Amino acid sequence: MAKEIKEATQEFPLTKGNHNQRAAIHATDSHALRRGTMLRRIAAIARNAFREAVRDRVLYNLVLFVLLLIVGAIFLGELSDEQQSKIIKDMGLSAMLLFGAFISIFVGVSLVYKEIERRTIYAIFSKPVGRGEFLVGKYFGLCLTLLVNVIVMGIGVSLALLFVKRPLDPPIINIWPAILLIYAELMILTAVALLFSSFSSPALSALLTFFIFIIGHFSADLKTFAASMGTTSARYLFGALFYLLPNLANYSYITPAAHGQTPPLALLFASLGYAIVYIAVLLAAATLIFNRRNFK
């Protein structure tokens, strides 16, 4: 960038006629530097959040418990040889979603609260770190932690399937699109937890996020329930909830994956696109609320 500015300066000497070109070049360079600095700050906060989450023994205990469930599914599947791989997939993917949700909720709601409680947030904000950068960095740090945990659990399920594999069983790689959808759901749930933690206590944030997790899997029923309501206000209320709450049912592909099916590419990309947009909205809302919060 500095070389480009120097070349541009030589090409356009500082005169009244080309002053605007010089100003535009310096403005572009300044914007690029600010953008790079912001990304580095977010990356630094994300790394610290990842290290802090990795040091938490609860995460290791949850992953170990899921792997033990997978081993248990192997022995349980021996009761029915024809259903062994199906039981392993069903139990493994379900445990991955359930315990991944626990990590998203209970670690996500404490990301901000821990910094406030330990008063380290004042030291962070005394540096050139914006509140939005702080939240986004914390979010990506936890998402990286979830990614490592999901990959470890996915490898555990794959090894269990390889151990019991039969010639007619579907390819083991068929479960990984379902694992990708589970991870996308966990990213949404983490953003929800971060939103609630930006203005509420950890206990209430965990409770609200857990309700969103449950209701999100039955969001399609909200629309049906809204259509069956007798009053107009109730229809509008449940209709609004249907559009506002995340539709997590699109990410629940565990049962088809247990039968060897893979999600269509259209469904996979549409679900990932929906997750990106919804997460961006949640992070923007969390930043807006957090910027208005006073710390005492």
C-alpha positions as CSV (number, residue, x, y, z in Angstrom):
1,M,0.0,0.0,0.0
2,A,2.8,2.4,0.8
3,K,4.5,1.7,-2.5
4,E,1.3,2.3,-4.3
5,I,0.9,5.7,-2.5
6,K,4.5,6.6,-3.4
7,E,4.0,5.7,-7.1
8,A,0.7,7.6,-7.2
9,T,2.4,10.7,-5.6
10,Q,5.1,10.7,-8.3
11,E,2.5,10.3,-11.0
12,F,0.3,13.1,-9.6
13,P,2.4,15.8,-8.0
14,L,0.7,17.9,-5.4
15,T,-1.1,20.6,-7.4
16,K,-4.5,22.2,-7.1
17,G,-5.8,20.1,-10.0
18,N,-5.1,16.7,-8.5
19,H,-5.4,17.3,-4.8
20,N,-8.6,15.2,-4.7
21,Q,-6.7,12.2,-6.1
22,R,-4.1,12.4,-3.4
23,A,-6.8,12.8,-0.7
24,A,-8.6,9.7,-2.1
25,I,-5.4,7.7,-2.0
26,H,-4.7,8.6,1.6
27,A,-8.3,7.9,2.6
28,T,-8.2,4.5,1.0
29,D,-4.9,3.7,2.8
30,S,-6.3,4.9,6.2
31,H,-9.4,2.8,5.8
32,A,-7.4,-0.3,4.9
33,L,-5.2,0.1,8.0
34,R,-8.2,0.6,10.2
35,R,-9.8,-2.5,8.8
36,G,-6.7,-4.6,9.2
37,T,-6.3,-3.4,12.8
38,M,-9.9,-4.2,13.6
39,L,-9.5,-7.7,12.2
40,R,-6.4,-8.3,14.2
41,R,-8.1,-7.1,17.4
42,I,-11.0,-9.5,16.8
43,A,-8.6,-12.3,16.1
44,A,-6.7,-11.7,19.3
45,I,-9.9,-11.7,21.4
46,A,-11.0,-14.9,19.6
47,R,-7.7,-16.6,20.4
48,N,-7.9,-15.6,24.1
49,A,-11.5,-16.8,24.3
50,F,-10.5,-20.1,22.6
51,R,-7.7,-20.7,25.0
52,E,-9.9,-19.9,28.0
53,A,-12.6,-22.3,26.8
54,V,-10.0,-25.0,26.1
55,R,-8.7,-24.7,29.7
56,D,-12.2,-25.3,31.0
57,R,-12.3,-29.0,32.0
58,V,-16.1,-29.1,31.5
59,L,-15.6,-29.2,27.8
60,Y,-13.3,-32.2,28.0
61,N,-15.8,-34.0,30.3
62,L,-18.6,-33.4,27.8
63,V,-16.6,-34.6,24.8
64,L,-15.5,-37.7,26.8
65,F,-19.0,-38.4,27.8
66,V,-20.2,-38.3,24.2
67,L,-17.4,-40.6,23.1
68,L,-18.4,-43.0,25.9
69,L,-22.0,-42.9,24.6
70,I,-20.7,-43.8,21.2
71,V,-18.8,-46.8,22.6
72,G,-22.0,-47.8,24.5
73,A,-23.9,-47.6,21.2
74,I,-21.5,-50.1,19.7
75,F,-22.3,-52.7,22.4
76,L,-26.0,-51.8,22.3
77,G,-26.1,-52.3,18.6
78,E,-24.9,-55.8,19.0
79,L,-28.4,-56.7,20.2
80,S,-29.5,-56.1,16.6
81,D,-26.7,-56.6,14.1
82,E,-28.8,-55.1,11.2
83,Q,-29.4,-51.9,13.2
84,Q,-26.0,-51.5,14.7
85,S,-24.8,-48.7,12.4
86,K,-28.1,-46.9,12.6
87,I,-28.1,-46.9,16.4
88,I,-24.5,-45.6,16.5
89,K,-25.4,-42.7,14.1
90,D,-28.6,-41.9,15.9
91,M,-27.0,-41.9,19.4
92,G,-23.8,-40.3,18.3
93,L,-25.4,-37.4,16.3
94,S,-28.0,-36.8,19.0
95,A,-25.4,-36.7,21.7
96,M,-23.3,-34.4,19.6
97,L,-26.2,-31.9,19.3
98,L,-27.3,-32.2,22.9
99,F,-23.9,-31.7,24.5
100,G,-22.9,-29.2,21.9
101,A,-26.0,-27.2,22.9
102,F,-24.8,-27.4,26.5
103,I,-21.5,-25.9,25.6
104,S,-23.1,-23.2,23.5
105,I,-25.5,-22.2,26.2
106,F,-23.5,-22.4,29.4
107,V,-20.2,-21.2,28.0
108,G,-21.8,-18.6,25.7
109,V,-23.8,-16.9,28.4
110,S,-20.7,-16.5,30.6
111,L,-18.4,-15.0,27.9
112,V,-19.3,-11.5,28.8
113,Y,-20.3,-12.0,32.4
114,K,-16.9,-13.4,33.4
115,E,-15.1,-10.4,32.1
116,I,-17.5,-8.1,34.0
117,E,-17.3,-10.1,37.2
118,R,-13.5,-10.2,37.2
119,R,-13.4,-6.6,36.1
120,T,-11.0,-7.4,33.3
121,I,-13.4,-5.7,30.9
122,Y,-12.2,-2.3,32.0
123,A,-8.6,-3.2,31.1
124,I,-9.8,-4.5,27.7
125,F,-11.8,-1.3,26.9
126,S,-9.0,0.9,28.1
127,K,-7.2,-0.3,24.9
128,P,-8.4,0.6,21.4
129,V,-11.0,-2.2,21.4
130,G,-14.6,-1.5,20.5
131,R,-17.4,-3.2,22.2
132,G,-18.6,-4.7,19.0
133,E,-15.1,-6.1,18.3
134,F,-15.1,-7.6,21.8
135,L,-18.4,-9.4,21.3
136,V,-17.5,-10.6,17.8
137,G,-14.1,-11.9,19.0
138,K,-15.7,-13.7,21.9
139,Y,-18.2,-15.3,19.6
140,F,-15.7,-16.5,17.1
141,G,-13.5,-17.9,19.9
142,L,-16.4,-20.0,21.2
143,C,-17.3,-21.1,17.6
144,L,-13.7,-22.3,17.2
145,T,-14.0,-24.2,20.4
146,L,-17.2,-25.8,19.2
147,L,-15.6,-26.6,15.9
148,V,-12.8,-28.6,17.6
149,N,-15.3,-30.4,19.8
150,V,-17.6,-31.2,16.9
151,I,-14.8,-32.5,14.8
152,V,-13.5,-34.7,17.7
153,M,-17.0,-36.1,18.2
154,G,-17.5,-36.6,14.5
155,I,-14.3,-38.5,14.2
156,G,-15.4,-40.7,17.2
157,V,-18.7,-41.5,15.4
158,S,-16.8,-42.3,12.2
159,L,-14.4,-44.6,13.9
160,A,-17.3,-46.4,15.7
161,L,-19.0,-46.9,12.3
162,L,-15.7,-48.1,10.8
163,F,-15.5,-50.6,13.6
164,V,-18.9,-52.1,12.9
165,K,-19.0,-51.5,9.1
166,R,-20.7,-54.1,6.9
167,P,-20.4,-54.4,3.1
168,L,-23.9,-53.0,2.5
169,D,-23.7,-50.1,4.9
170,P,-23.7,-46.5,3.4
171,P,-20.4,-44.7,3.2
172,I,-19.3,-43.3,6.5
173,I,-18.7,-39.9,4.9
174,N,-22.5,-39.5,4.5
175,I,-22.8,-38.4,8.1
176,W,-20.6,-35.4,7.8
177,P,-23.2,-33.1,6.0
178,A,-25.5,-33.8,9.0
179,I,-22.6,-32.9,11.3
180,L,-22.1,-29.6,9.4
181,L,-25.8,-28.8,9.9
182,I,-25.4,-29.5,13.6
183,Y,-22.5,-27.2,13.8
184,A,-24.4,-24.5,12.0
185,E,-27.2,-24.9,14.6
186,L,-24.7,-24.6,17.4
187,M,-23.4,-21.4,15.9
188,I,-26.9,-19.9,15.8
189,L,-27.4,-21.0,19.4
190,T,-24.2,-19.4,20.5
191,A,-25.2,-16.1,18.9
192,V,-28.5,-16.3,20.8
193,A,-26.7,-16.9,24.1
194,L,-24.4,-14.0,23.4
195,L,-27.3,-11.7,22.6
196,F,-29.1,-12.5,25.9
197,S,-25.8,-12.3,27.9
198,S,-25.3,-8.7,26.5
199,F,-28.1,-7.4,28.8
200,S,-29.1,-10.2,31.2
201,S,-27.7,-12.4,34.0
202,P,-26.1,-15.8,33.1
203,A,-29.0,-17.8,34.7
204,L,-31.7,-15.9,32.9
205,S,-29.7,-15.9,29.6
206,A,-29.2,-19.7,29.9
207,L,-32.9,-20.2,30.5
208,L,-34.0,-18.0,27.6
209,T,-31.5,-19.6,25.3
210,F,-32.6,-23.1,26.3
211,F,-36.2,-22.1,25.5
212,I,-35.2,-20.8,22.1
213,F,-33.4,-24.1,21.5
214,I,-36.5,-26.1,22.3
215,I,-39.0,-23.8,20.5
216,G,-36.7,-23.5,17.5
217,H,-37.1,-27.2,16.8
218,F,-40.9,-26.8,16.7
219,S,-41.0,-23.5,14.9
220,A,-43.1,-24.9,12.1
221,D,-45.8,-25.8,14.6
222,L,-46.0,-22.1,15.6
223,K,-47.3,-21.2,12.1
224,T,-49.8,-24.0,12.2
225,F,-50.8,-22.9,15.7
226,A,-51.1,-19.3,14.7
227,A,-53.5,-20.2,11.8
228,S,-55.7,-22.2,14.2
229,M,-56.1,-19.3,16.7
230,G,-59.5,-17.6,16.9
231,T,-58.3,-14.1,17.7
232,T,-56.4,-11.8,15.3
233,S,-54.0,-10.7,18.0
234,A,-53.0,-14.2,18.8
235,R,-52.5,-15.1,15.2
236,Y,-50.2,-12.0,14.8
237,L,-48.3,-12.9,18.0
238,F,-47.5,-16.5,17.0
239,G,-46.9,-15.5,13.4
240,A,-44.4,-13.0,14.6
241,L,-42.7,-15.6,16.8
242,F,-42.5,-17.9,13.8
243,Y,-40.5,-15.4,11.8
244,L,-38.5,-14.0,14.7
245,L,-37.3,-17.2,16.3
246,P,-34.7,-19.3,14.5
247,N,-36.0,-22.3,12.5
248,L,-33.8,-25.0,13.9
249,A,-35.8,-27.8,12.5
250,N,-34.0,-27.3,9.2
251,Y,-30.7,-28.4,10.9
252,S,-32.1,-31.6,12.4
253,Y,-31.1,-34.2,9.9
254,I,-30.2,-36.8,12.4
255,T,-32.9,-39.4,11.6
256,P,-32.3,-39.3,7.8
257,A,-28.6,-39.5,8.3
258,A,-29.0,-42.5,10.6
259,H,-30.7,-44.2,7.6
260,G,-27.7,-43.3,5.3
261,Q,-29.3,-40.3,3.6
262,T,-27.6,-37.0,2.9
263,P,-29.3,-33.6,2.7
264,P,-29.9,-32.2,-0.7
265,L,-27.4,-29.5,-1.7
266,A,-30.2,-27.0,-2.0
267,L,-31.2,-27.6,1.6
268,L,-27.6,-27.6,2.8
269,F,-26.7,-24.3,1.2
270,A,-30.0,-22.7,2.1
271,S,-29.6,-23.7,5.7
272,L,-26.0,-22.4,5.8
273,G,-27.1,-19.1,4.2
274,Y,-29.9,-18.7,6.7
275,A,-27.5,-19.3,9.5
276,I,-25.1,-16.7,8.3
277,V,-27.8,-14.0,7.9
278,Y,-29.4,-14.8,11.3
279,I,-26.1,-14.8,13.1
280,A,-25.2,-11.5,11.6
281,V,-28.5,-10.0,12.7
282,L,-28.0,-11.4,16.3
283,L,-24.5,-10.1,16.6
284,A,-25.6,-6.7,15.3
285,A,-28.4,-6.6,17.9
286,A,-26.0,-7.7,20.6
287,T,-23.5,-5.0,19.7
288,L,-26.2,-2.3,19.7
289,I,-27.5,-3.4,23.2
290,F,-24.0,-3.8,24.6
291,N,-22.9,-0.3,23.4
292,R,-25.7,1.2,25.5
293,R,-24.8,-0.8,28.6
294,N,-23.2,1.0,31.5
295,F,-20.6,-0.8,33.7
296,K,-20.3,0.2,37.3
